[in-house]
């Protein structure tokens, strides 16, 4: 049995394409044809091989930019490293949700996920 394919225009380039070949482009949030996806992949590949971009994203550069990570004890976010208000990662003992807790202002007073107060933990 011969099936009739429905032709749909690509949202990016406007070319007529069978609907079965359209793919979702998550960055553009629309259905695009295979040619547009190929063009996007080659552009992304060219950008990744650019020496300036590769040098900017090396692990040594990122670790020196963020500072050394603390091992053990409460983790301090990068906000404290910049001299702003300190925040500690807290784990709710009722639901095990991880959230940032500011010890200076004692906020948030309850777990943002389950709403339990610290005395109920």
MARTI-663923 format. One record per atom (N, C-alpha, C, O, CB): atom name; residue number from 1; x, y, z. Coordinates in steps of 0.05 Angstrom, whole numbers. Glycine has a CB too. Example, Ala and Ser with C-alpha at 12.3 -4.5 7.8 and 13.67 -1.06 7.14 Angstrom:
<recs>
{N,1,{264,-114,156}}
{CA,1,{246,-90,156}}
{C,1,{264,-66,156}}
{O,1,{285,-66,169}}
{CB,1,{226,-89,181}}
{N,2,{257,-45,142}}
{CA,2,{273,-21,143}}
{C,2,{258,1,157}}
{O,2,{268,23,161}}
{CB,2,{282,-12,114}}
</recs>
This chain:
<recs>
{N,1,{17,-23,0}}
{CA,1,{0,0,0}}
{C,1,{18,25,0}}
{O,1,{36,27,16}}
{CB,1,{-19,0,24}}
{N,2,{13,43,-17}}
{CA,2,{28,67,-20}}
{C,2,{17,89,-2}}
{O,2,{-7,96,-4}}
{CB,2,{29,77,-50}}
{N,3,{34,99,16}}
{CA,3,{25,120,34}}
{C,3,{32,148,23}}
{O,3,{53,151,11}}
{CB,3,{37,117,62}}
{N,4,{14,166,27}}
{CA,4,{19,194,18}}
{C,4,{31,209,40}}
{O,4,{21,211,62}}
{CB,4,{-8,207,8}}
{N,5,{55,222,34}}
{CA,5,{68,237,55}}
{C,5,{58,266,55}}
{O,5,{53,278,34}}
{CB,5,{99,237,50}}
{N,6,{56,276,79}}
{CA,6,{47,304,82}}
{C,6,{71,322,82}}
{O,6,{90,318,97}}
{CB,6,{30,307,109}}
{N,7,{70,342,64}}
{CA,7,{93,361,62}}
{C,7,{88,384,80}}
{O,7,{66,396,80}}
{CB,7,{96,370,32}}
{N,8,{108,391,96}}
{CA,8,{106,413,115}}
{C,8,{130,431,110}}
{O,8,{152,422,104}}
{CB,8,{105,403,144}}
{N,9,{126,458,113}}
{CA,9,{148,476,109}}
{C,9,{164,478,135}}
{O,9,{153,479,157}}
{CB,9,{138,504,101}}
{N,10,{190,479,132}}
{CA,10,{209,482,154}}
{C,10,{205,509,167}}
{O,10,{203,529,152}}
{CB,10,{239,478,145}}
{N,11,{204,511,193}}
{CA,11,{200,537,207}}
{C,11,{224,555,205}}
{O,11,{221,579,208}}
{CB,11,{193,532,236}}
{N,12,{247,544,199}}
{CA,12,{272,560,198}}
{C,12,{278,570,170}}
{O,12,{282,594,166}}
{CB,12,{295,544,209}}
{N,13,{277,552,150}}
{CA,13,{285,560,123}}
{C,13,{261,562,104}}
{O,13,{264,574,83}}
{CB,13,{305,541,112}}
{N,14,{239,550,111}}
{CA,14,{215,551,94}}
{C,14,{214,530,73}}
{O,14,{195,530,57}}
{CB,14,{213,578,82}}
{N,15,{233,512,71}}
{CA,15,{233,491,51}}
{C,15,{212,470,57}}
{O,15,{207,463,80}}
{CB,15,{261,477,49}}
{N,16,{199,459,36}}
{CA,16,{179,438,39}}
{C,16,{193,412,44}}
{O,16,{211,404,30}}
{CB,16,{161,436,13}}
{N,17,{185,398,66}}
{CA,17,{197,374,75}}
{C,17,{176,354,84}}
{O,17,{155,363,95}}
{CB,17,{218,379,98}}
{N,18,{179,328,79}}
{CA,18,{160,309,90}}
{C,18,{158,311,121}}
{O,18,{179,314,134}}
{CB,18,{167,280,82}}
{N,19,{135,309,131}}
{CA,19,{131,313,160}}
{C,19,{146,292,177}}
{O,19,{153,297,200}}
{CB,19,{102,312,167}}
{N,20,{151,269,165}}
{CA,20,{166,248,180}}
{C,20,{195,255,184}}
{O,20,{208,243,201}}
{CB,20,{163,222,166}}
{N,21,{206,273,168}}
{CA,21,{234,280,170}}
{C,21,{240,304,188}}
{O,21,{263,309,195}}
{CB,21,{245,286,142}}
{N,22,{219,318,196}}
{CA,22,{224,341,213}}
{C,22,{233,333,241}}
{O,22,{225,313,251}}
{CB,22,{198,358,216}}
{N,23,{252,349,252}}
{CA,23,{262,343,279}}
{C,23,{259,368,296}}
{O,23,{257,391,285}}
{CB,23,{293,335,277}}
{N,24,{258,364,322}}
{CA,24,{255,386,340}}
{C,24,{282,398,347}}
{O,24,{300,384,356}}
{CB,24,{241,377,366}}
{N,25,{286,424,341}}
{CA,25,{310,438,349}}
{C,25,{305,450,376}}
{O,25,{289,468,379}}
{CB,25,{318,461,328}}
{N,26,{319,439,396}}
{CA,26,{314,448,424}}
{C,26,{323,476,430}}
{O,26,{311,490,446}}
{CB,26,{327,429,443}}
{N,27,{343,486,416}}
{CA,27,{352,513,420}}
{C,27,{332,533,408}}
{O,27,{326,553,421}}
{CB,27,{380,517,408}}
{N,28,{323,527,384}}
{CA,28,{304,545,371}}
{C,28,{275,540,380}}
{O,28,{258,557,375}}
{CB,28,{306,542,341}}
{N,29,{270,517,392}}
{CA,29,{243,509,401}}
{C,29,{223,508,378}}
{O,29,{201,519,380}}
{CB,29,{234,528,423}}
{N,30,{232,496,355}}
{CA,30,{214,493,333}}
{C,30,{223,469,316}}
{O,30,{245,460,318}}
{CB,30,{213,519,316}}
{N,31,{204,459,299}}
{CA,31,{210,437,282}}
{C,31,{225,447,257}}
{O,31,{217,466,244}}
{CB,31,{184,422,273}}
{N,32,{248,434,251}}
{CA,32,{264,443,228}}
{C,32,{271,418,211}}
{O,32,{268,396,219}}
{CB,32,{290,456,238}}
{N,33,{279,424,186}}
{CA,33,{285,403,167}}
{C,33,{313,392,172}}
{O,33,{329,404,187}}
{CB,33,{283,414,138}}
{N,34,{320,369,161}}
{CA,34,{347,357,165}}
{C,34,{369,375,156}}
{O,34,{391,375,168}}
{CB,34,{348,331,151}}
{N,35,{365,391,135}}
{CA,35,{386,409,125}}
{C,35,{393,430,145}}
{O,35,{416,437,148}}
{CB,35,{377,422,98}}
{N,36,{373,441,158}}
{CA,36,{378,461,179}}
{C,36,{393,449,203}}
{O,36,{410,462,214}}
{CB,36,{351,474,189}}
{N,37,{386,424,210}}
{CA,37,{400,411,232}}
{C,37,{430,406,224}}
{O,37,{447,409,241}}
{CB,37,{387,385,239}}
{N,38,{435,398,199}}
{CA,38,{462,393,190}}
{C,38,{478,420,192}}
{O,38,{501,420,201}}
{CB,38,{463,382,162}}
{N,39,{466,441,182}}
{CA,39,{479,467,183}}
{C,39,{485,476,211}}
{O,39,{506,487,217}}
{CB,39,{462,488,169}}
{N,40,{467,471,230}}
{CA,40,{471,478,258}}
{C,40,{494,462,270}}
{O,40,{510,472,284}}
{CB,40,{445,474,274}}
{N,41,{495,435,264}}
{CA,41,{516,418,275}}
{C,41,{543,427,264}}
{O,41,{562,427,280}}
{CB,41,{510,389,268}}
{N,42,{545,434,239}}
{CA,42,{571,443,228}}
{C,42,{579,469,240}}
{O,42,{603,473,246}}
{CB,42,{570,445,198}}
{N,43,{560,487,245}}
{CA,43,{567,512,259}}
{C,43,{576,507,287}}
{O,43,{596,520,296}}
{CB,43,{543,531,259}}
{N,44,{563,490,301}}
{CA,44,{570,484,329}}
{C,44,{598,470,329}}
{O,44,{614,476,347}}
{CB,44,{550,466,342}}
{N,45,{603,453,310}}
{CA,45,{629,439,309}}
{C,45,{651,460,303}}
{O,45,{673,458,315}}
{CB,45,{629,417,288}}
{N,46,{647,479,285}}
{CA,46,{666,499,279}}
{C,46,{672,517,303}}
{O,46,{695,524,308}}
{CB,46,{657,516,256}}
{N,47,{651,523,319}}
{CA,47,{655,540,342}}
{C,47,{671,526,364}}
{O,47,{687,538,378}}
{CB,47,{628,549,353}}
{N,48,{666,499,367}}
{CA,48,{680,484,387}}
{C,48,{710,482,381}}
{O,48,{726,480,399}}
{CB,48,{668,456,390}}
{N,49,{717,481,356}}
{CA,49,{745,478,348}}
{C,49,{760,504,347}}
{O,49,{784,504,342}}
{CB,49,{748,464,322}}
{N,50,{747,527,351}}
{CA,50,{760,552,352}}
{C,50,{779,553,375}}
{O,50,{771,548,398}}
{CB,50,{739,576,354}}
{N,51,{806,559,371}}
{CA,51,{825,557,393}}
{C,51,{820,576,416}}
{O,51,{826,570,439}}
{CB,51,{853,562,382}}
{N,52,{809,600,410}}
{CA,52,{803,619,432}}
{C,52,{782,608,450}}
{O,52,{784,611,475}}
{CB,52,{794,646,420}}
{N,53,{761,595,439}}
{CA,53,{740,584,456}}
{C,53,{749,560,471}}
{O,53,{742,557,495}}
{CB,53,{715,577,438}}
{N,54,{765,543,459}}
{CA,54,{776,519,472}}
{C,54,{793,528,496}}
{O,54,{792,515,517}}
{CB,54,{791,501,453}}
{N,55,{810,548,492}}
{CA,55,{828,557,513}}
{C,55,{813,569,536}}
{O,55,{821,567,559}}
{CB,55,{848,577,502}}
{N,56,{791,582,531}}
{CA,56,{775,595,552}}
{C,56,{760,575,569}}
{O,56,{754,582,592}}
{CB,56,{755,614,540}}
{N,57,{755,551,560}}
{CA,57,{740,531,575}}
{C,57,{757,508,584}}
{O,57,{746,486,588}}
{CB,57,{717,521,558}}
{N,58,{782,512,589}}
{CA,58,{799,490,599}}
{C,58,{793,487,629}}
{O,58,{786,507,642}}
{CB,58,{829,495,594}}
{N,59,{797,463,640}}
{CA,59,{791,459,669}}
{C,59,{808,477,687}}
{O,59,{798,485,708}}
{CB,59,{795,430,676}}
{N,60,{833,482,680}}
{CA,60,{850,499,697}}
{C,60,{839,527,699}}
{O,60,{839,539,720}}
{CB,60,{879,499,687}}
{N,61,{829,538,677}}
{CA,61,{818,565,677}}
{C,61,{793,566,694}}
{O,61,{790,586,709}}
{CB,61,{812,574,648}}
{N,62,{776,547,692}}
{CA,62,{751,547,707}}
{C,62,{756,545,737}}
{O,62,{744,558,753}}
{CB,62,{732,525,698}}
{N,63,{775,527,745}}
{CA,63,{780,523,773}}
{C,63,{793,548,785}}
{O,63,{788,555,808}}
{CB,63,{797,499,778}}
{N,64,{811,562,770}}
{CA,64,{823,585,781}}
{C,64,{803,608,782}}
{O,64,{806,626,800}}
{CB,64,{848,593,764}}
{N,65,{784,609,764}}
{CA,65,{764,630,764}}
{C,65,{745,627,787}}
{O,65,{737,646,799}}
{CB,65,{749,630,738}}
{N,66,{737,602,794}}
{CA,66,{718,597,815}}
{C,66,{731,595,843}}
{O,66,{717,596,863}}
{CB,66,{702,572,809}}
{N,67,{757,590,844}}
{CA,67,{770,586,869}}
{C,67,{770,557,876}}
{O,67,{757,541,863}}
{CB,67,{757,602,892}}
{N,68,{784,550,897}}
{CA,68,{786,522,904}}
{C,68,{761,513,918}}
{O,68,{748,528,933}}
{CB,68,{810,517,922}}
{N,69,{753,489,912}}
{CA,69,{728,478,925}}
{C,69,{735,467,952}}
{O,69,{756,455,956}}
{CB,69,{716,456,907}}
{N,70,{716,470,971}}
{CA,70,{720,459,997}}
{C,70,{712,430,998}}
{O,70,{692,422,985}}
{CB,70,{704,475,1018}}
{N,71,{727,414,1011}}
{CA,71,{720,386,1014}}
{C,71,{713,380,1042}}
{O,71,{728,387,1061}}
{CB,71,{744,367,1005}}
{N,72,{689,369,1046}}
{CA,72,{679,364,1073}}
{C,72,{666,389,1085}}
{O,72,{673,411,1078}}
{CB,72,{702,354,1091}}
{N,73,{648,385,1104}}
{CA,73,{634,407,1116}}
{C,73,{614,420,1097}}
{O,73,{610,410,1075}}
{CB,73,{654,428,1126}}
{N,74,{601,442,1105}}
{CA,74,{582,455,1087}}
{C,74,{596,468,1064}}
{O,74,{618,479,1067}}
{CB,74,{565,476,1103}}
{N,75,{584,466,1041}}
{CA,75,{596,478,1017}}
{C,75,{587,508,1016}}
{O,75,{564,514,1020}}
{CB,75,{587,463,991}}
{N,76,{606,525,1011}}
{CA,76,{601,553,1008}}
{C,76,{599,560,979}}
{O,76,{616,552,963}}
{CB,76,{624,571,1022}}
{N,77,{578,575,971}}
{CA,77,{574,581,943}}
{C,77,{594,602,934}}
{O,77,{608,614,950}}
{CB,77,{545,590,938}}
{N,78,{594,607,908}}
{CA,78,{612,626,896}}
{C,78,{605,655,904}}
{O,78,{622,672,901}}
{CB,78,{613,624,866}}
{N,79,{582,659,915}}
{CA,79,{574,686,923}}
{C,79,{592,695,946}}
{O,79,{600,718,947}}
{CB,79,{544,687,932}}
{N,80,{598,677,965}}
{CA,80,{614,685,988}}
{C,80,{643,691,978}}
{O,80,{656,708,990}}
{CB,80,{615,663,1009}}
{N,81,{652,677,959}}
{CA,81,{679,681,949}}
{C,81,{682,709,937}}
{O,81,{704,720,936}}
{CB,81,{687,661,928}}
{N,82,{660,721,928}}
{CA,82,{661,748,916}}
{C,82,{657,769,938}}
{O,82,{658,793,931}}
{CB,82,{640,751,895}}
{N,83,{653,761,963}}
{CA,83,{651,781,984}}
{C,83,{623,789,990}}
{O,83,{618,809,1004}}
{CB,83,{667,805,977}}
{N,84,{603,775,980}}
{CA,84,{575,782,985}}
{C,84,{565,764,1008}}
{O,84,{581,753,1023}}
{CB,84,{557,779,960}}
{N,85,{539,762,1011}}
{CA,85,{528,747,1033}}
{C,85,{535,718,1031}}
{O,85,{534,706,1009}}
{CB,85,{498,751,1034}}
{N,86,{543,705,1054}}
{CA,86,{550,676,1052}}
{C,86,{524,659,1051}}
{O,86,{504,666,1062}}
{CB,86,{566,668,1077}}
{N,87,{527,637,1037}}
{CA,87,{505,618,1035}}
{C,87,{516,590,1039}}
{O,87,{538,584,1029}}
{CB,87,{490,620,1008}}
{N,88,{501,574,1053}}
{CA,88,{509,546,1059}}
{C,88,{489,528,1047}}
{O,88,{465,533,1048}}
{CB,88,{512,542,1089}}
{N,89,{498,506,1035}}
{CA,89,{479,486,1024}}
{C,89,{468,470,1047}}
{O,89,{483,457,1061}}
{CB,89,{493,468,1002}}
{N,90,{442,470,1050}}
{CA,90,{429,455,1071}}
{C,90,{412,433,1059}}
{O,90,{402,436,1037}}
{CB,90,{411,474,1088}}
{N,91,{410,410,1073}}
{CA,91,{395,388,1063}}
{C,91,{372,382,1083}}
{O,91,{377,378,1107}}
{CB,91,{412,362,1060}}
{N,92,{347,383,1074}}
{CA,92,{324,378,1091}}
{C,92,{324,349,1099}}
{O,92,{327,331,1082}}
{CB,92,{297,386,1076}}
{N,93,{322,344,1125}}
{CA,93,{322,317,1134}}
{C,93,{295,303,1130}}
{O,93,{294,278,1131}}
{CB,93,{329,316,1164}}
{N,94,{274,318,1124}}
{CA,94,{248,306,1119}}
{C,94,{245,296,1091}}
{O,94,{237,273,1086}}
{CB,94,{226,326,1126}}
{N,95,{253,313,1071}}
{CA,95,{249,305,1043}}
{C,95,{276,303,1028}}
{O,95,{275,295,1004}}
{CB,95,{232,326,1029}}
{N,96,{298,310,1040}}
{CA,96,{325,308,1029}}
{C,96,{329,327,1005}}
{O,96,{345,322,987}}
{CB,96,{330,280,1019}}
{N,97,{315,350,1005}}
{CA,97,{318,370,985}}
{C,97,{342,388,992}}
{O,97,{345,396,1015}}
{CB,97,{292,387,982}}
{N,98,{359,394,973}}
{CA,98,{383,411,977}}
{C,98,{375,440,970}}
{O,98,{364,445,948}}
{CB,98,{407,401,961}}
{N,99,{381,458,987}}
{CA,99,{376,486,982}}
{C,99,{396,504,995}}
{O,99,{410,495,1014}}
{CB,99,{347,494,991}}
{N,100,{398,529,986}}
{CA,100,{417,548,998}}
{C,100,{405,561,1022}}
{O,100,{382,569,1022}}
{CB,100,{425,570,977}}
{N,101,{421,563,1044}}
{CA,101,{412,575,1069}}
{C,101,{431,597,1076}}
{O,101,{455,594,1075}}
{CB,101,{411,553,1092}}
{N,102,{420,621,1082}}
{CA,102,{436,644,1089}}
{C,102,{437,645,1120}}
{O,102,{416,651,1132}}
{CB,102,{425,670,1077}}
{N,103,{460,640,1133}}
{CA,103,{461,639,1162}}
{C,103,{458,667,1174}}
{O,103,{450,669,1198}}
{CB,103,{487,627,1171}}
{N,104,{465,688,1160}}
{CA,104,{463,715,1171}}
{C,104,{433,723,1175}}
{O,104,{426,734,1196}}
{CB,104,{477,735,1153}}
{N,105,{417,719,1154}}
{CA,105,{389,727,1155}}
{C,105,{371,704,1163}}
{O,105,{346,708,1167}}
{CB,105,{380,738,1129}}
{N,106,{382,680,1167}}
{CA,106,{366,656,1174}}
{C,106,{344,651,1154}}
{O,106,{321,644,1162}}
{CB,106,{355,659,1202}}
{N,107,{349,654,1128}}
{CA,107,{329,649,1108}}
{C,107,{339,627,1089}}
{O,107,{363,625,1086}}
{CB,107,{324,675,1092}}
{N,108,{322,612,1079}}
{CA,108,{293,610,1084}}
{C,108,{288,596,1110}}
{O,108,{304,579,1119}}
{CB,108,{280,594,1061}}
{N,109,{267,604,1123}}
{CA,109,{260,593,1150}}
{C,109,{250,564,1148}}
{O,109,{253,549,1167}}
{CB,109,{239,610,1164}}
{N,110,{237,557,1126}}
{CA,110,{227,530,1121}}
{C,110,{239,518,1096}}
{O,110,{250,533,1080}}
{CB,110,{196,530,1120}}
{N,111,{237,493,1093}}
{CA,111,{246,479,1069}}
{C,111,{229,489,1045}}
{O,111,{205,488,1047}}
{CB,111,{245,448,1071}}
{N,112,{242,499,1023}}
{CA,112,{226,509,1001}}
{C,112,{210,487,987}}
{O,112,{191,494,973}}
{CB,112,{245,522,981}}
{N,113,{218,462,990}}
{CA,113,{204,441,976}}
{C,113,{180,430,991}}
{O,113,{158,428,981}}
{CB,113,{223,418,969}}
{N,114,{185,422,1016}}
{CA,114,{164,409,1032}}
{C,114,{151,428,1052}}
{O,114,{129,422,1062}}
{CB,114,{174,384,1046}}
{N,115,{164,450,1059}}
{CA,115,{152,469,1078}}
{C,115,{156,463,1107}}
{O,115,{145,476,1124}}
{CB,115,{124,472,1072}}
{N,116,{172,442,1113}}
{CA,116,{176,434,1141}}
{C,116,{195,455,1154}}
{O,116,{214,465,1141}}
{CB,116,{188,406,1144}}
{N,117,{189,461,1179}}
{CA,117,{207,480,1194}}
{C,117,{231,464,1204}}
{O,117,{230,440,1207}}
{CB,117,{192,494,1217}}
{N,118,{253,478,1210}}
{CA,118,{277,464,1220}}
{C,118,{272,449,1245}}
{O,118,{286,428,1250}}
{CB,118,{299,484,1224}}
{N,119,{253,457,1262}}
{CA,119,{248,442,1287}}
{C,119,{234,415,1281}}
{O,119,{236,397,1297}}
{CB,119,{231,459,1306}}
{N,120,{220,414,1258}}
{CA,120,{206,389,1251}}
{C,120,{225,369,1237}}
{O,120,{217,346,1233}}
{CB,120,{183,395,1232}}
{N,121,{249,377,1231}}
{CA,121,{268,359,1217}}
{C,121,{276,339,1237}}
{O,121,{292,321,1230}}
{CB,121,{292,374,1205}}
</recs>
